[in-house]
């Protein structure tokens, strides 16, 4: 039970860590989105200030870079989720193995108790037969002594 509690504690810590990583990724995504908006605003200002061809090329390049960053963040988040699910599956398998071992141990204990009870019953029966034989022997001796005494009188 202590091991199970410890495994649960570790799993909760891992989940908290994954949640923190997810929050960090979301914050990075928000920052990236804010940077994208700022870049768009800057690009719009530069467009007004610079010639149309140069501004459009810079905005397209910036948009392409931001899209790549957003896609990379999404792939990273998916990979972290996959790893976390694998860890949870492994912990569940360990828990199931521990429970199966506990059931096996309990069954072995019950069998040992049953065998001990059967052996005790057999020993009690052997003791009862020995006591009955001894009692019968004593009764025969007493009967023989009474017969001898009756003949002596």
Secondary structure, 3 states (H helix, E strand, C coil): CHHHHHHHHHHHHHHHHHHHHHHHHHHHHHHHHHHHHHHHHHHHHHHHHCCHHHHHHHHHHHHHHHHHHHHHHHHHHHHHHHHHHHHHHHHHHHHHHHHHHHHHHHHHHHHHHHHHHHHHHHHHHHHHHHHHHHHHHHHHHHHHHHHHHHHHC
